Amino acid sequence: MMKQKVVFREKISRIRIKTKLMIIFMALIFITVGLVSMIIYQNTIRILENRVEQSMERAINQANSFLSYKLSNVKDVSSILFMNQELNVMLNRGSQDIPLKNQIDDYNKILQILRSAQNSREIYSIRLYANATSIYTRDNSTLFALSTIQQDAWYKEMLNNSEGIYCRSTYEYDYYGERGKQNIVSCVRPLYTNGFNGALLAVLSIDILEDTFQQIIKETQITSTGKVYLLDKSNHIISSIDPSDIGQSVESVDMKTHFLTSKRIDGTSWQLVAHIPKEEIYSESRQWTYQLLILLIVVSFFGVILAVAFSEGLTRRIKPLLEQIKQIELENWDSNNLVTSHDEIGVLQSHLNRMSVSMRKMIQEKYQIETEKKTAQLQALHAQINPHFLYNTLDLIHWMALEKGASEISDVAGQLSQFFRISLSQGRDIIPITDELAHVRMYLDIQNRRFGGQIEYSVHVEPEVVKLNTVKLILQPVVENSILHGIREKRDKSGEIQIKCFIEENKVVFVVEDNGVGMTKDKLDHLNSDSLETGYGIRNVKDKLRLYFGTEAGVKYEAREHQGIRVRITIPVAIDNVNPSG
């Protein structure tokens, strides 16, 4: 056996290098063509599948956004009517024995309220089923008696619904007259005598044409045989491109033969479901695959011919290539060879040339980066000198004022100096809570002097909080808002600020309360949002908390019971080793 191996190696060694190269090249060509064909086919199928899935996902997400937007508008209208006190009062006296004239007046006012609310193009009609004996319950066009629906199955489901509004599945309703019969979806909610409690006054029904949903679903149709449905919680079709599908139950599809994706509609129990047969996608790729196969066969044929021609001059071209590699090993990055072909050797020469250029460029960039880094460090050092000069100068003013007997000026200068020291904190973002509270106290003292002692304040801290740390400069912007936009907006320009710090549910809580003029609910909602227009100071606090803690920390504005605003800032207790996290 050993002797046979020696004989075989000896025969191989006698073969000319040209012949060896031709055998190797031809073998590589056929193997490569086979592998490339297989990889391209598999990747083509995978790319097509990914594109279809991504297209489905985008289409479903877009449709979900449109549907959520339209349902959100409907919910907003229902909330407006739900909170309408005048409507509540008229419905409440609908069961009372009042004169006919008053009943007719109530009827006209209720119609006016409902029609004024029907200003959204998503809303086709608004109906009201009143639990009353008034004459307007005989209208049977817009106003109905509650007894006409109390035996319906959806009525009981609506009363047991935990959401703010209950949306029925698609059904046919006869509006009579010009509108006639229409396929609609109704979003209904009960109205009570006292908000969410009390006796049932009426049931509000806001009707949406099923065609509204159908138009959105049509935009998601990315293939000819794919199906897209809007389903209720029982998997019955609410809307589809094919009207005959409405009300049908959707059976599960085989994931091996179909692409499937679904998306729940926000705020409802509905979901969008799309499934596309894989065969439709594969059939489109077959013709392209056949063309690719023919192309690869042609390439293989010419590859063999070129391999024969290539082997003739290969040995002559290897020597300069090896020389270039040696030059690269010696870090001679200016060594380049003229590329005279586009085959493997030519490609290798091109890569070597580009590698030489890239290495030279990387060395230059590294040198430039190091230079810029040193420049930035010098700039940072200069940036620290100016603040230090400022509070050192304030210290000088403090002592000079003491020598002149100007104690108030001395106090203010000393407080302002300490205020800047804590603000800088030697470049640290994490400081003890005691320093943060001292910082805001100094700010309040300085402001109180500025406004003639019209601001009273108190700071209450639980003992176990004192040993903990916090991100610096999160209280001062909030207190500044309380003074400038709360207390100073009052007629007498005076007020009180209370600051509390305690631990609650393994979080440190800062509470800032003022008895200023307060603000509207819209303004509170705006401050509690992620809007970029909430003011630089408050946005800076929110960004800083988000940077260090993500969603574990936050700022919340609340209206106090009597007057003023309450601001809650929460951060995790474990802050000693906190690092910024995007």
C-alpha positions as CSV (number, residue, x, y, z in Angstrom):
1,M,0.0,0.0,0.0
2,M,2.8,2.3,1.0
3,K,4.7,1.5,-2.2
4,Q,1.6,2.3,-4.4
5,K,1.3,5.7,-2.8
6,V,5.0,6.4,-3.5
7,V,4.5,5.3,-7.2
8,F,1.4,7.5,-7.5
9,R,3.1,10.6,-6.1
10,E,6.1,10.0,-8.5
11,K,3.8,9.9,-11.5
12,I,2.0,13.1,-10.4
13,S,5.4,14.8,-9.9
14,R,6.3,14.0,-13.6
15,I,3.1,15.7,-15.0
16,R,3.8,19.2,-16.4
17,I,2.5,22.1,-14.3
18,K,0.5,23.2,-17.3
19,T,-1.4,19.9,-17.3
20,K,-1.9,20.0,-13.5
21,L,-3.3,23.5,-13.7
22,M,-5.7,22.5,-16.5
23,I,-7.0,19.5,-14.5
24,I,-7.4,21.6,-11.3
25,F,-9.0,24.5,-13.1
26,M,-11.5,22.3,-15.0
27,A,-12.4,20.4,-11.8
28,L,-12.8,23.7,-10.0
29,I,-15.0,25.1,-12.8
30,F,-17.4,22.2,-12.7
31,I,-17.6,22.1,-8.9
32,T,-18.0,25.8,-8.7
33,V,-20.7,25.9,-11.4
34,G,-22.6,23.2,-9.5
35,L,-22.3,24.9,-6.1
36,V,-23.1,28.3,-7.6
37,S,-26.2,26.9,-9.3
38,M,-27.4,25.4,-6.1
39,I,-26.6,28.4,-3.9
40,I,-28.2,30.9,-6.3
41,Y,-31.3,28.8,-6.6
42,Q,-31.6,28.5,-2.8
43,N,-30.8,32.1,-2.2
44,T,-33.3,33.2,-4.9
45,I,-36.1,31.3,-3.2
46,R,-35.0,32.6,0.1
47,I,-34.9,36.2,-1.2
48,L,-38.3,35.9,-2.8
49,E,-39.8,34.5,0.4
50,N,-38.2,37.2,2.5
51,R,-39.4,39.9,0.1
52,V,-42.9,38.5,0.1
53,E,-42.9,38.3,3.9
54,Q,-41.5,41.8,4.3
55,S,-44.1,43.1,1.8
56,M,-46.8,41.4,3.7
57,E,-45.5,42.8,7.0
58,R,-45.3,46.3,5.6
59,A,-48.8,46.1,4.0
60,I,-50.3,44.7,7.2
61,N,-48.6,47.3,9.4
62,Q,-49.8,50.1,7.1
63,A,-53.3,48.7,7.0
64,N,-53.2,48.3,10.8
65,S,-52.2,52.0,11.2
66,F,-55.0,53.2,8.9
67,L,-57.6,51.0,10.7
68,S,-56.3,52.1,14.1
69,Y,-56.5,55.7,13.0
70,K,-60.1,55.5,11.8
71,L,-61.2,53.5,14.9
72,S,-59.4,56.1,17.1
73,N,-61.4,58.9,15.4
74,V,-64.6,56.9,16.1
75,K,-63.6,56.4,19.7
76,D,-62.8,60.1,20.1
77,V,-66.3,61.0,18.9
78,S,-67.9,58.4,21.2
79,S,-65.8,59.9,24.1
80,I,-67.0,63.4,23.3
81,L,-70.6,62.3,23.3
82,F,-70.0,60.2,26.4
83,M,-68.7,63.3,28.3
84,N,-71.4,65.7,26.9
85,Q,-73.2,66.9,30.1
86,E,-76.1,68.5,28.1
87,L,-76.8,65.2,26.4
88,N,-76.6,63.4,29.7
89,V,-79.1,65.7,31.3
90,M,-81.6,65.4,28.5
91,L,-81.4,61.6,28.5
92,N,-81.7,61.6,32.3
93,R,-85.0,63.4,32.2
94,G,-86.3,61.3,29.2
95,S,-88.0,59.0,31.7
96,Q,-89.6,61.9,33.6
97,D,-93.0,63.2,33.0
98,I,-92.3,66.5,31.3
99,P,-94.4,68.6,28.9
100,L,-94.6,67.6,25.3
101,K,-93.0,70.9,24.2
102,N,-89.9,70.1,26.4
103,Q,-89.7,66.6,25.0
104,I,-89.7,68.0,21.4
105,D,-87.1,70.6,22.4
106,D,-84.9,67.8,23.9
107,Y,-85.4,65.7,20.7
108,N,-84.2,68.6,18.5
109,K,-81.2,69.3,20.8
110,I,-80.2,65.6,20.9
111,L,-80.3,65.5,17.1
112,Q,-78.2,68.6,16.8
113,I,-75.6,67.2,19.2
114,L,-75.4,63.9,17.3
115,R,-75.2,65.6,13.9
116,S,-72.5,68.0,15.0
117,A,-70.5,65.0,16.2
118,Q,-70.9,63.3,12.9
119,N,-68.2,65.3,11.2
120,S,-65.6,62.6,10.5
121,R,-65.6,60.9,7.1
122,E,-65.1,57.6,8.8
123,I,-68.6,57.9,10.4
124,Y,-71.5,57.0,8.2
125,S,-74.2,57.4,10.8
126,I,-74.8,57.8,14.6
127,R,-77.8,56.2,16.3
128,L,-78.9,56.5,20.0
129,Y,-81.0,53.9,21.8
130,A,-82.5,55.8,24.8
131,N,-83.8,54.1,28.0
132,A,-86.6,56.6,28.2
133,T,-90.3,57.1,27.7
134,S,-90.0,60.4,25.9
135,I,-91.6,60.9,22.5
136,Y,-88.3,61.1,20.7
137,T,-87.8,57.3,21.2
138,R,-90.4,56.8,18.5
139,D,-88.2,58.5,15.9
140,N,-86.8,55.1,14.7
141,S,-84.4,56.9,12.4
142,T,-81.7,58.3,14.6
143,L,-83.3,57.8,18.1
144,F,-84.7,54.5,19.2
145,A,-86.1,52.9,22.3
146,L,-83.5,50.8,24.3
147,S,-86.0,48.0,24.4
148,T,-85.5,47.3,20.7
149,I,-82.0,46.0,21.3
150,Q,-82.0,44.6,24.8
151,Q,-82.6,41.0,23.6
152,D,-79.7,41.1,21.0
153,A,-76.6,39.0,21.8
154,W,-74.3,41.9,21.1
155,Y,-76.1,44.1,23.7
156,K,-75.1,41.7,26.5
157,E,-71.5,41.4,25.2
158,M,-71.3,45.2,25.2
159,L,-72.4,45.5,28.8
160,N,-69.7,43.0,29.8
161,N,-67.0,44.6,27.7
162,S,-64.0,45.8,29.7
163,E,-62.9,48.2,27.0
164,G,-64.1,51.8,26.5
165,I,-66.0,50.9,23.4
166,Y,-67.3,47.7,21.8
167,C,-67.2,47.1,18.1
168,R,-69.7,44.7,16.5
169,S,-68.9,42.5,13.6
170,T,-70.2,43.4,10.1
171,Y,-73.9,43.2,9.5
172,E,-76.5,44.5,7.1
173,Y,-78.7,47.5,8.3
174,D,-81.5,49.1,6.4
175,Y,-81.5,52.9,6.7
176,Y,-84.4,53.2,4.4
177,G,-84.8,56.1,2.0
178,E,-81.9,57.0,-0.3
179,R,-79.2,55.2,1.8
180,G,-81.1,51.9,1.8
181,K,-79.4,48.7,3.1
182,Q,-75.7,48.9,3.9
183,N,-73.0,46.6,5.3
184,I,-71.8,48.4,8.4
185,V,-69.7,47.9,11.5
186,S,-71.0,49.6,14.6
187,C,-68.9,50.8,17.6
188,V,-71.2,50.9,20.6
189,R,-70.9,52.0,24.2
190,P,-73.4,52.5,27.1
191,L,-74.1,56.0,28.6
192,Y,-74.7,56.1,32.3
193,T,-76.2,58.8,34.6
194,N,-72.8,59.3,36.4
195,G,-69.9,58.7,34.1
196,F,-69.1,55.0,34.3
197,N,-71.5,54.3,37.1
198,G,-75.1,54.9,37.8
199,A,-78.2,53.8,35.8
200,L,-78.1,53.0,32.1
201,L,-79.3,56.1,30.1
202,A,-78.7,55.0,26.5
203,V,-76.6,53.0,24.1
204,L,-74.6,55.0,21.5
205,S,-74.0,53.3,18.1
206,I,-71.5,54.9,15.7
207,D,-71.8,53.2,12.3
208,I,-68.9,52.7,9.8
209,L,-69.4,51.4,6.3
210,E,-67.7,48.0,5.8
211,D,-66.5,49.5,2.4
212,T,-64.2,51.8,4.4
213,F,-62.3,48.8,5.8
214,Q,-62.5,47.0,2.4
215,Q,-60.7,49.9,0.7
216,I,-57.8,49.6,3.2
217,I,-57.6,45.9,2.8
218,K,-57.4,46.2,-1.0
219,E,-54.2,48.2,-0.6
220,T,-52.6,45.2,1.2
221,Q,-53.2,42.8,-1.7
222,I,-49.7,42.1,-3.0
223,T,-50.4,38.9,-5.0
224,S,-53.2,37.7,-7.1
225,T,-54.2,34.6,-5.1
226,G,-53.3,35.8,-1.6
227,K,-56.1,36.5,1.0
228,V,-56.3,39.3,3.5
229,Y,-59.1,39.4,6.1
230,L,-60.2,41.6,9.0
231,L,-61.3,39.1,11.7
232,D,-63.2,39.5,15.0
233,K,-62.2,37.7,18.1
234,S,-64.2,34.6,17.0
235,N,-62.2,34.4,13.7
236,H,-65.2,35.5,11.7
237,I,-64.5,37.8,8.7
238,I,-65.5,41.4,9.3
239,S,-64.2,42.7,6.0
240,S,-62.6,41.2,2.9
241,I,-62.0,42.1,-0.8
242,D,-64.7,39.5,-1.6
243,P,-68.0,40.6,0.0
244,S,-69.2,37.0,0.0
245,D,-66.5,36.2,2.6
246,I,-68.1,38.5,5.3
247,G,-69.3,36.6,8.3
248,Q,-67.5,33.3,7.3
249,S,-65.2,31.6,9.7
250,V,-61.5,31.5,8.7
251,E,-59.9,28.1,9.1
252,S,-56.2,27.7,9.9
253,V,-53.8,27.3,6.9
254,D,-50.8,25.0,6.4
255,M,-47.6,27.0,7.2
256,K,-45.7,24.7,4.9
257,T,-47.7,25.7,1.9
258,H,-48.6,29.3,2.8
259,F,-47.0,32.5,4.0
260,L,-49.0,33.7,7.0
261,T,-48.9,37.0,9.0
262,S,-51.3,38.6,11.4
263,K,-51.5,41.9,13.3
264,R,-53.9,42.8,16.1
265,I,-55.7,46.2,15.7
266,D,-54.8,48.4,18.6
267,G,-57.6,48.9,21.2
268,T,-59.8,46.1,19.8
269,S,-60.1,42.4,19.7
270,W,-59.8,42.4,15.9
271,Q,-56.9,41.3,13.9
272,L,-55.7,41.5,10.3
273,V,-54.7,38.2,8.8
274,A,-53.0,37.6,5.4
275,H,-51.9,34.3,3.8
276,I,-50.3,33.8,0.4
277,P,-49.7,30.4,-1.3
278,K,-46.0,29.7,-1.7
279,E,-46.7,28.0,-5.0
280,E,-47.6,31.4,-6.5
281,I,-44.2,32.7,-5.5
282,Y,-42.3,29.6,-6.7
283,S,-44.0,29.5,-10.0
284,E,-42.8,33.1,-10.8
285,S,-39.2,32.1,-10.0
286,R,-39.1,28.9,-12.1
287,Q,-38.7,30.7,-15.5
288,W,-35.9,32.8,-14.1
289,T,-34.2,29.7,-12.7
290,Y,-34.2,28.0,-16.1
291,Q,-32.6,31.1,-17.7
292,L,-30.0,31.1,-15.0
293,L,-29.2,27.4,-15.6
294,I,-28.7,28.0,-19.3
295,L,-26.4,30.9,-18.5
296,L,-24.3,28.8,-16.1
297,I,-23.9,26.1,-18.7
298,V,-22.7,28.6,-21.2
299,V,-20.3,30.1,-18.7
300,S,-19.0,26.6,-17.9
301,F,-18.3,25.9,-21.6
302,F,-16.4,29.1,-22.1
303,G,-14.7,28.6,-18.7
304,V,-13.1,25.4,-19.9
305,I,-11.8,27.1,-23.1
306,L,-10.4,30.0,-21.1
307,A,-8.8,27.7,-18.6
308,V,-6.8,26.0,-21.3
309,A,-5.6,29.4,-22.6
310,F,-5.1,30.7,-19.1
311,S,-2.8,27.9,-18.1
312,E,-0.3,28.8,-20.8
313,G,0.6,32.2,-19.4
314,L,-0.2,31.4,-15.7
315,T,3.4,30.5,-14.7
316,R,4.8,33.7,-16.2
317,R,2.3,35.8,-14.2
318,I,2.9,34.1,-10.9
319,K,6.3,35.5,-10.3
320,P,5.4,39.3,-10.3
321,L,2.4,38.4,-8.1
322,L,4.6,36.7,-5.5
323,E,7.0,39.7,-5.7
324,Q,4.2,42.1,-4.9
325,I,3.2,39.9,-1.9
326,K,6.8,40.1,-0.6
327,Q,6.7,43.8,-0.9
328,I,3.5,44.0,1.1
329,E,5.1,41.8,3.8
330,L,7.9,44.4,4.0
331,E,5.1,47.1,4.5
332,N,5.9,48.7,1.1
333,W,2.4,49.9,0.5
334,D,3.3,51.7,-2.7
335,S,4.0,48.4,-4.5
336,N,1.4,48.0,-7.3
337,N,1.2,45.8,-10.4
338,L,-0.5,46.7,-13.6
339,V,-3.6,44.6,-14.0
340,T,-3.7,43.2,-17.4
341,S,-6.6,40.7,-17.1
342,H,-9.9,40.1,-15.3
343,D,-9.5,36.5,-14.4
344,E,-8.7,35.1,-10.9
345,I,-5.1,36.3,-11.1
346,G,-6.2,39.7,-12.3
347,V,-8.7,39.9,-9.5
348,L,-6.1,38.9,-7.0
349,Q,-3.8,41.6,-8.4
350,S,-6.6,44.2,-8.1
351,H,-7.4,43.1,-4.5
352,L,-3.7,43.4,-3.6
353,N,-3.5,46.8,-5.1
354,R,-6.6,47.9,-3.3
355,M,-5.4,46.4,-0.1
356,S,-2.2,48.4,-0.4
357,V,-4.2,51.6,-0.9
358,S,-6.5,50.7,1.9
359,M,-3.7,50.0,4.4
360,R,-2.0,53.2,3.5
361,K,-5.3,55.1,4.0
362,M,-6.0,53.3,7.3
363,I,-2.5,54.3,8.6
364,Q,-3.2,57.9,7.6
365,E,-6.7,57.9,9.1
366,K,-5.4,56.4,12.3
367,Y,-2.8,59.2,12.5
368,Q,-5.5,61.8,11.9
369,I,-7.8,60.3,14.5
370,E,-5.1,60.4,17.1
371,T,-4.4,64.0,16.3
372,E,-8.1,64.9,16.5
373,K,-8.4,63.0,19.8
374,K,-5.6,65.0,21.3
375,T,-7.2,68.2,20.1
376,A,-10.5,67.2,21.6
377,Q,-8.9,66.5,24.9
378,L,-7.3,69.9,24.9
379,Q,-10.6,71.5,24.1
380,A,-12.3,69.6,26.9
381,L,-9.6,70.8,29.3
382,H,-10.2,74.4,28.1
383,A,-14.0,74.0,28.6
384,Q,-13.4,73.0,32.2
385,I,-11.1,76.0,33.0
386,N,-13.8,78.6,32.4
387,P,-16.4,77.2,34.8
388,H,-13.7,76.8,37.5
389,F,-12.6,80.4,36.9
390,L,-16.3,81.5,37.3
391,Y,-17.0,79.9,40.7
392,N,-13.4,80.7,41.9
393,T,-14.2,84.4,41.1
394,L,-17.5,84.0,43.0
395,D,-15.6,82.8,46.0
396,L,-13.4,85.9,45.7
397,I,-16.5,88.1,45.6
398,H,-17.9,86.2,48.6
399,W,-14.8,87.0,50.8
400,M,-14.5,90.5,49.5
401,A,-18.1,91.2,50.5
402,L,-17.5,89.8,53.9
403,E,-14.6,92.1,54.4
404,K,-16.8,95.1,53.4
405,G,-19.6,93.9,55.7
406,A,-22.0,93.2,52.8
407,S,-23.3,90.0,54.3
408,E,-26.3,89.6,51.8
409,I,-24.0,90.0,48.8
410,S,-21.6,87.6,50.4
411,D,-24.3,85.0,51.0
412,V,-25.6,85.2,47.4
413,A,-22.1,84.9,46.0
414,G,-21.3,82.0,48.2
415,Q,-24.5,80.2,47.3
416,L,-24.0,80.8,43.6
417,S,-20.4,79.5,43.9
418,Q,-21.6,76.4,45.6
419,F,-24.4,76.1,43.0
420,F,-21.9,76.0,40.2
421,R,-19.6,73.5,42.1
422,I,-22.5,71.0,42.4
423,S,-23.6,71.7,38.8
424,L,-20.1,70.8,37.6
425,S,-19.4,68.0,40.1
426,Q,-15.9,67.5,38.6
427,G,-17.5,66.2,35.4
428,R,-19.5,63.5,37.1
429,D,-23.1,62.9,36.1
430,I,-23.9,60.7,39.2
431,I,-23.9,62.6,42.5
432,P,-25.3,62.0,46.1
433,I,-29.0,62.8,46.5
434,T,-27.9,65.2,49.4
435,D,-25.9,67.2,46.8
436,E,-28.9,67.3,44.4
437,L,-31.1,68.6,47.2
438,A,-28.5,71.1,48.4
439,H,-28.3,72.3,44.8
440,V,-32.0,73.0,44.5
441,R,-32.1,74.6,48.0
442,M,-29.4,77.1,46.9
443,Y,-31.4,77.8,43.7
444,L,-34.6,78.4,45.7
445,D,-32.7,80.7,48.2
446,I,-31.2,82.7,45.3
447,Q,-34.6,83.0,43.6
448,N,-36.3,83.9,46.9
449,R,-33.9,86.8,47.3
450,R,-34.5,87.9,43.8
451,F,-38.3,87.9,44.2
452,G,-38.2,89.6,47.7
453,G,-39.0,86.6,49.9
454,Q,-42.3,85.8,48.2
455,I,-41.5,82.1,47.7
456,E,-41.7,79.7,50.6
457,Y,-40.3,76.2,50.3
458,S,-39.7,73.1,52.3
459,V,-37.7,69.9,51.7
460,H,-38.6,66.6,53.3
461,V,-36.3,63.6,52.9
462,E,-36.6,60.1,54.2
463,P,-33.5,59.0,56.1
464,E,-32.9,55.9,54.0
465,V,-32.7,58.0,50.8
466,V,-29.7,60.1,52.0
467,K,-27.1,57.4,51.3
468,L,-28.2,56.9,47.7
469,N,-27.1,58.6,44.5
470,T,-28.9,60.3,41.6
471,V,-28.3,61.8,38.2
472,K,-27.5,65.5,38.8
473,L,-29.5,68.5,37.8
474,I,-33.0,66.9,37.5
475,L,-34.8,69.0,40.2
476,Q,-33.7,72.5,39.3
477,P,-35.5,72.7,35.9
478,V,-38.7,71.4,37.4
479,V,-38.5,73.9,40.3
480,E,-37.7,76.7,37.8
481,N,-40.9,75.9,35.9
482,S,-42.9,75.9,39.2
483,I,-41.6,79.4,40.0
484,L,-41.8,81.1,36.6
485,H,-44.9,79.4,35.1
486,G,-46.8,78.7,38.4
487,I,-46.2,81.0,41.3
488,R,-45.1,84.1,39.4
489,E,-48.2,83.8,37.2
490,K,-50.4,84.4,40.3
491,R,-51.8,87.8,41.0
492,D,-49.9,88.2,44.3
493,K,-46.7,86.7,42.8
494,S,-46.2,84.6,45.9
495,G,-46.5,80.9,46.7
496,E,-45.1,77.7,48.2
497,I,-43.0,74.9,46.9
498,Q,-42.7,71.5,48.6
499,I,-40.0,69.0,47.7
500,K,-40.2,65.4,49.0
501,C,-37.8,62.5,48.5
502,F,-38.6,58.9,49.5
503,I,-38.5,55.3,48.4
504,E,-41.5,53.6,46.8
505,E,-41.6,50.1,45.2
506,N,-37.8,49.9,45.0
507,K,-37.5,53.3,43.3
508,V,-36.4,56.7,44.5
509,V,-39.3,59.2,44.1
510,F,-38.8,63.0,44.0
511,V,-42.1,65.0,44.3
512,V,-42.2,68.7,43.6
513,E,-45.5,70.5,44.4
514,D,-46.5,74.1,44.0
515,N,-49.6,76.1,44.6
516,G,-49.2,78.2,41.5
517,V,-51.9,78.8,38.8
518,G,-51.8,75.2,37.5
519,M,-52.4,74.3,33.9
520,T,-55.0,72.8,31.6
521,K,-55.3,69.1,30.9
522,D,-54.1,69.6,27.3
523,K,-50.9,71.3,28.7
524,L,-50.4,68.4,31.2
525,D,-50.8,65.8,28.5
526,H,-48.3,67.7,26.3
527,L,-45.8,67.8,29.1
528,N,-46.3,64.1,29.8
529,S,-45.8,63.3,26.1
530,D,-42.5,62.7,24.3
531,S,-42.9,65.8,22.2
532,L,-39.8,67.8,21.4
533,E,-41.6,71.0,22.2
534,T,-42.0,70.5,26.0
535,G,-39.3,73.1,26.8
536,Y,-35.5,72.7,26.8
537,G,-35.1,72.2,30.6
538,I,-37.8,69.5,31.0
539,R,-36.8,67.7,27.8
540,N,-33.2,67.7,29.0
541,V,-34.3,66.0,32.2
542,K,-36.3,63.4,30.3
543,D,-33.5,62.8,27.9
544,K,-31.0,62.4,30.7
545,L,-33.2,59.9,32.6
546,R,-33.9,58.0,29.4
547,L,-30.1,57.9,28.6
548,Y,-29.2,56.4,32.0
549,F,-32.2,54.2,32.9
550,G,-34.3,53.7,29.7
551,T,-37.9,53.1,30.7
552,E,-37.2,52.5,34.4
553,A,-37.3,56.2,35.1
554,G,-39.6,59.0,34.1
555,V,-41.2,62.4,34.8
556,K,-45.0,62.8,35.3
557,Y,-47.0,66.0,35.6
558,E,-50.2,65.9,37.6
559,A,-52.8,68.5,38.7
560,R,-53.1,69.0,42.4
561,E,-56.6,68.7,44.0
562,H,-56.9,72.4,45.0
563,Q,-54.4,74.5,43.1
564,G,-51.0,74.1,41.4
565,I,-49.0,71.2,39.9
566,R,-47.4,68.1,41.2
567,V,-44.3,66.6,39.4
568,R,-43.1,63.0,40.2
569,I,-39.6,62.0,39.1
570,T,-38.7,58.3,39.6
571,I,-35.3,56.6,39.3
572,P,-34.1,53.1,40.2
573,V,-32.6,52.7,43.7
574,A,-29.6,50.8,42.4
575,I,-27.7,53.7,40.9
576,D,-24.1,53.3,42.2
577,N,-22.7,51.7,39.0
578,V,-25.2,53.0,36.5
579,N,-23.9,53.6,32.9
580,P,-25.7,55.4,30.1
581,S,-27.8,53.1,28.0
582,G,-29.2,54.4,24.7
